[in-house]
């Protein structure tokens, strides 16, 4: 009799362990992510030394509208850091890039250029800076829209893949700049102040990064239901940006009115430049879903 009870207990325990977890149609939870940014320059004007990073925190929402097919979205705050250097040697020779600033605000063309295309001497400003290297620190609000393909549960574990869009909207942007201070001489020419190379911290480039950043994404991972309806999810993703990171010509009015970076021509007039790059991300994400 004892043997029969022992065999029955072992059999029931095995059945309990081999049961599939309950499938929920709606799951929500919090997530943390860490990503590597690989910015690809689309111009010879800049280059990216190394990779940047993206730390994300937010909430996720997953809805299964078929047995193995669902939709994934959420709201994520992405805190990025990436760096680029300015390549001053061009086909026209040495062309340094400058910007004008007051306190931490970097002026746009419309703020300091006169009708003659030169710097308006009546402009109130704190200084002019030659830009050699910039570290951007933007914050984005990201809303992913992804189709999700699930396997069935194997015990309390199932696997998934996702494909779709990552939609990011910029909230703020600060920059740490390395370069040298310049000033205007009486002939309206830019000349160095004689100071050593310096750093300008927490500068505010106005509208330099595009408001919307779009990326196509693929990801895969595993979900483990470890307690009741609570799941731990690990995910690896790759996102390929298809929109320009930086703003170019203005849509209305003067093409250069919103640009900040310029070089000075031989006749002291200014030529404005904008950067061009796209972003790729490799990301590791961990979520708790309920």
N, C-alpha and C positions, 0 to 999 in steps of 0.2 A: 504493500500500500504506500509506504514512504517513497518507494521508487517511482510509483505512478504520479504522486504529488510533485516530486522533484522534476520529472520529465514535463509535466503540465506547466509548472512554473517557468522552466527554461523556455518552453515553446511560446508561452504568453509574453515573456520578456522579449523574445526575438521578434514576435509580431509587432509589439509596441515600438521597438526600435526601427523596424522596417517600414512603418507607416509613413506616408507622405504628409508633409505639412499642409495645413489648410491654405488654399489660394484666396487672397483678398483682392477685390477689384480695385480698391483705393488705398494707397499708402502715402504717408507724408512723414517728413522728418527733417533733420538738420544734416549739414555736410561741411567738411573741411577739405580743401584741395591745395595742392602745391604743384606748380607747373614750371617748365622751362620754356622761355621765350626765345624763338629764333627769328630775328627780324631780318628780312631780305631786302636790301636796298635796291631800288629801281633806278638809281642815278649814281653817277660817279662823284657827286658832290659830298656824299657821306659814306661811311662804312661802320659796321657794327663790330667792336672788339669784344669777342666772347658772347655769352648768352645772358639774357635777363631772367627774371623770375616773376611768378604770378602766384600770390596767396589769395585763396578764395574762401569765403564763409557765407553760408546762406541756408535756405530751406528748399527742399525738393518735394515734388508732387508727381506720383506715378498712378496712372489709371489704365487698367486692363479692359479693353473693349471687346476682346476675343480671348479664346483660351490661352493662346501663346503670343498674343500681339497686344501692345499697349502704346501709351503716349506718355512721355516724360517731359516735365517742365519745372519751373521753380523761379526763385529770385536769389541771385548770388551777387555779393559785393567782391569784385576783383581788385586787389591792390597790387599794382605792377611796379617794377623797376627795370629800366633798360637804358643802355648807354649807346651813344654814337659819337664818332669823331668826324670833324670837318676836314675834307680833303681840299686844301686851298690851291693846289696846283691844277690848273685847267688848261685847255687848249689855247687860251689867251694869256697864259703866264700866271703869275702869282696874283690871286684874287682873294683877299681876306674878307671874311664875313663879319658884319657888325650889327649891333642893335642899340637903340637908345632906350634908356630906362629912367623911371622916377620911383624912388623907394624900391619896392619889389615888382612893380608893374612894368612890363616890357611894352613899349609903344608900338602901335601899328602905323603903317605909312600915313594913313589919314590924320594921325595925331601930330606929325612934325614936319611934313614935306610941303613946301610952297608950290605955287603954280609954275615956277621955273624948273621944278624937278630937283631942287637942292634943299638942304636943310633950312627950315625957316628959323632965322636967328632970334625971333621973338618967342620961340618955344621954351617953356619952363621944363627943365629936366635936371637930373642929378649926374648923369654921365653917359658915356658911350663905351661900349664893351666889344672887343674882338672875341668872337666865339671860336674856341678850338675844340672843345669837347662838352657834351651835354648829357646829364643823367636825368631822364624823365621819370616822374613818380605820379602817374595818373591813377585815378580810381574810377572804375566802371561799375555800372549796374547792368548785370547780365541776365538775360532771360533765354534759356535754352529751349528749343522746340525739337524734340527728338522722337522718332519711332523706336519702340523697344520690342525686341524679339526674345522671348523667354523659352527655356526648356521646361519640362515638368520638374517637380521636386524629386530629388534622389535622397530619400530620407528627409532631412531638413535643409538641404542645399540645392540650389538651382543656379543655372548659368544664363547669361544674357548678352545680347549685343544691341547697340544703339547706332542710329544714323540720323543726321538732320542738321539743323542750323544752330549756331551759337550767336545770339544777338546781344551786342554790348553797346551801352550808351554812356558817354563820359559824364562824370559828375564833377570832377575837379582835376587839375593838373598843376604840379609844381616841378621846378627844375633846378638842379645844381649845375652851374656853368663854370668851366675852367677856361681862362684866356687872359687878356690883358686890357687894361683901361686905356682909352684914347680920349683926345679932346680936339676941339676945333680951333685952328689958328685964325688970325685976322683975315686970311685969304679963303676962309671956309673950307680948309683942307683938314683931313683927319691926320693927327700926329700922335704918337705914343706919349704918355705922361712920364715915362721913365721908370715906372714901377715894375717890379718883378711880376711873373705870372701869378695870377690870383684866382680865387674861387668866389663866385657869387652864389650864395645858398638861398633856397626857397624862393626863387624867382617865379613870376607868374606869366608864362607865355600866353597871350590872349588868342584863343581860338586856333592854336597851331595844330592840334590833333582833331581829326574829324569827329563830329558828334556821334556818328554810328560806325561801329566796327562789326562786320559780318564775317563768319567763318563756317565752312563746311566741316562736319565732324563725324568721326567713327570711334566707337569705344566698345570695350568688352569687359566683363567682370563676373563676379560671383556673389550670390546672396545667401547668407546663412541665418536661418531663423533659430535663434538660440534661446528664446524665452517667450512663450506665449505667442503674441503677435508682433514681437520686437525682432527686427532683423538687422544684422550687420552687413554692410555692402562695401566691397572693394572694387574699384574700377580704374582702368587705364584708358586714356583717350588721346586722340590726335586731332587737332583742329588746324585747318588750312585757311588763312584769311584771304578773302577775295575782294575786299574793299581797300582803298588807299588809307594808310594810317594818318597821313598829314594832308591838310587842306592845300589846294592849289589856287588857281585863279578864282576870283569872286564871280558869282553867277550874274549879279547886276552891278552896274556902274563900272568904275575902274577895276581892271583885273587884279591890280596889286594893292587895293585899298586895305585889305586885311592882313597883308604880309608884314613881317617884322624884320627879317634879315636882309641886309643889303650890302653891296660893295660900292665903292666910290670910283667913278670914271675919271679920266684925265681932265675933263672939263668941270669936275666937282659935282656933276649930276649923279643921282643914285640909281642903281639897278637893283631890283628886288628879286629875291630867290625864294623858292620853297622846296622842301625836301619831298622825296617820294620813296615809300617803302611799304611792304606788306608783312604781315605777322603770321608765324606758325607757332603752335603750342603743343608740347607733349606734357600730359597732365596725369597725376595720380590723385584719386579722389576716394575719400572714406565717408560713408553715410550711416546714420542710424535712422531706421524707418519704423513707423508704428502703424 
